[in-house]
């Protein structure tokens, strides 16, 4: 069966690079796709570009809405779409032509009754598409890792219908990001397919929204700025508690035990001490694992 893929893109003042991204999606080797775009209140020429492409291509659907922020805009896109698989797209990257094909191949191997995700890697480019560096390869993922770190990048993700349904039927009041929320769902209750190859040219024109692909010092500065000073840790904890509130009773027993061990509201010295000396890795990289255990000591997490 040639399964249909809905590519979901949220745009906001993206006129500068939008055409390159749309062209790369339209040139995918996998052809049974539609592109659903929700503009999140742009005030530049973005909407005119979208309407121009919509007139030329029958498989492009454009919806213009009020500004909701990118997280809720992507959730709205998921509600609108009706396909077999769903891919997320940023407005300023460039996709390699086999991106969707590889993801579909991965998802086709999984149990479709479960909430499943396929993801891949990206490399990093400047605004003129000059290579800056190669992204992290051989990514390790697990439900435990998902509590503290999102190893997936939204523009590399494709999910199945079960993951879509579980997401839109259980939307959080607030979460750190839509891709992190879906990663937690799929890693805890479904299956994940991972291609250790690059499928996206990630254009860094977003003031380094993520730390991935940067050197150790840059990562540390990003973590201090965004997680400690910028309220990121508070938002991650809030996301953990939202996930526990919504999904706890649906989790398999082994993941309920992880939630009980790591997620609780009030500081408890004994529990925090046990977390510090937990024999399982809680972050992929040793340095990040050590830093997180230090935060456990002080009850920050």
N, C-alpha and C positions, 0 to 999 in steps of 0.2 A: 504493500500500500504506500502510495506517495503522499506522506502525511503533510498537512498544511502547517506552515509556520507563520505566526504573526510576529513581525518585528515591531517593537514598541519603542517609540522615541518621544521624549519630552523636550521641547525646545523653549529657550528663553534668550532673546537677543543674540541669536546665533548666526547672524547673516554672514559673518566673515568666512566661516569654514563649512557651512551647512551643505553646499552643493557637492563638495568633495566626498563628504560622508554619504549623502544620498546616492551618489553615483556608485560608490563602492558597494553599497547594499544592493542596488539594482543589478550589479554585475556579478552577483553570487552564482557559483556553479550550481547550487540547488535552486530550482526555479519555482517551486510551489510555495511562494511566499506572498504575503501582503504586508504593507508597511502602514501602521496606524500611528499617526503623529498627533500629539496634543500640545498645542502651544500654550505656554503658561503665562500669558499676558505680556508678550513682547511689545516693545515700543519702537523697534528698529524695522528693518526691511524683511525680517524673518518670515512673516505671514505671507507677504507677496511672493517670496521665493517658494514657499510651500504650495501656494495656489498654482504657481506656474508648473511645478512638478506634478501636481495633482491632475492638471489638465492634460499633461502629456502621457501619464501612466495610469492605467485603470486600476492597478493594484495598490495605489496610494490613497489613503483616507486621512483627511485633515479635520481636526476638531480644535476650535479656538475657545479657550476658557479663561476664567479668572485666575489670578496668581495664587497657587496653592503651595508653592515650594516643590522642589523636585521629587521628594519622597512621596507626597500625596498625589502628585501628578502621575507618577508611575503606577500607583495603586489604582487611580482612575482609569488609566490605560488598560490595566489588567481586567477591570470590570467590563470595559467596552469590547474586548477582543473575544473571538470565538474561533478557535483553531485546535490543532492537536498539540502543538508545541509553541512556546512563547520565548522570544529573544528580546533582551534589553539593549538599546542603542543610545549612546550619547550623541550630541549634535556636532562634535568637532573631531572625531577620530577618523581613521580609515580602516575598513575591514579588508582582510585578505580574502580572496575569492572563494576559498574552501571553508570558511568559518562555519557557516550554517550546515554544510554537508557533513563535516566532521562531528558536529554536535548531534545532528539527527542520527548518525550512525551509532554514536555512543548511547543515546537515549533508547534506541531501538533494541539494545541488548539488555535493558533493565526491565524489572517487573513494573508494568505500566499502571498497576493498581495502586502503587505507592507514590508518594510525592517525590519526584526525582528531579535531579539537576545534572546538566553537563556543563563543564566549564573548561577553559583553556588558559593560555598565557597572553601577555602583551609585552611589547617592547616600547621604549620611551623615546619620543621625538620632541624637538622644539616646535615653535609655531610655524616654521618654514619646512617642517618635515625632514629635518636633519637628525640623524640618529644620535640620541644622548646616551643610551645604555640598554642593555638587555635585562628584561624583567626576571624575577625569581622563577627558577625552574624546579621541577620535582617537588611541587607543593604537597605538604602533608595536611590532611584534613580529618576532622573527627567532630563529634558533638561536643566533647569536652573543650577542644580548641575553640569551637564556635562561641563559647560563653565569653571569651575575652578577645577574640581576634577574628576578623573576617578575611579568610584567605582567598576568597573569590572576588573578582572585580565585576561590577555590574554589566559592563559592555562585553564580557566574555561568557555570560551566563545564558543558557537556554533551559527552560523547565517544561514539564509535561502538564497535562490537564489536571491531574490530581494535585500537583503542587499549586497550580493556579487556584483551584477551588478551595484548598485548605487556606490559602493566603487571603483571598477576598472574603471568605466566610468568617475569618478570624482576624480582622484588622486590629492592630494595636492602637491604643490611644496616642502613643508616641513611640518611635523607635529611632535607633541611630541612623539606619539607612534601610532602604527597601531590599537591597541585595543581601545585607547581613541578616535581616529578618527571615528571608526565604532560605538562606543557607542554614540557619538554625532549624527550620522546619524540615528541610530535606536531610540534613545530617542526623537528625534525631529520630525521624519516623520513616524515612525513605532511603533512597540509594543515590549515589553520586558517581558520575562518570567523568573522568579527568583525562584530557589530552595534554601531554607535556610538551606542547609546541605553541608557537606564537601564531595567533589568528587576528590580532588587532594591533594597529599602529596607534599607540596612545599619545595624543597630542597634549603636552603639558602646557596648557594655557589657562589653568584654573588655580593659579597660585598654590600649586602643590597640594591639592585636596587630600591626597593620600601620601603615605611615607614610602610606599613600596618603590623599589628601584633606586633609592638614594643611598648614599654612604652612611656609615654608622653614626658619624657626628650629626649629619643632617637628619637622620632618623631620630636621634636623641632630642635634638632641638624641636623637631616636629612633635614628638611625644610630650615634651614639657609644655610647649605652646598650646597644643590642641587638647591634650588629655588632662593635664594637670591644671593649667591656668585657664584653658578655654572651656572647661566644664565637660570635657569628653568622658571622663571617668564617671561622672554623675549620670550622664546619658546612657553609658553602657550598663551601669547598675540598674537604671530604670528599665532598660530593654530586657535585662535578665528577669526582673520581677514581673514584667508584662508577659513574657514568654511562659513563666511558671504559672501565672494566674490563668492564662488562656488554655495552655496545652498539657498541664501536668497530668490530668487524668487520662490523656490519650497516649502518653509516652510508654514505651516498653519498660519493664521493671528495671533493667540495668541503667537506663537513662533517668528514671525517677531517682535512683540512688545517687547519681551524679548531681542532679538538681538539689536534692536534700543536703548533700555534703557541701556544696559550694554556694548555694543561694539561700540567704536568710536575711531578714530585715535588720535586726538589732545586733550590735557588736557582741560577740561572745569569745572570750579569750581562749577557752579550750578548743572551740571549733576553729578559730583562727590559727592556733598553734598546730592543729592537725593538718590544716590546709598547707601551712608552710612546709611541712615534712611529708606531704603526699608523694608517694613514690611515682605517680604518673606525671608525665610532662603536661604542663598546662599552657605552654606556648611552644611554638615550633622551634624557635631559636633559643639556644642556651642563655644568651645574655638577656633576652626578653623574659625567659622563664625565671631567671634569678630576680630581675627587677620586680616581677609580679609577686613573687614570694615575699619580697621586702614589704610591698604594699599590704600583703595579707597580715604581716606582723602588726602593722599599725591600724588595721581595720579599715583601710581605705577601700578595699574590695572585700 
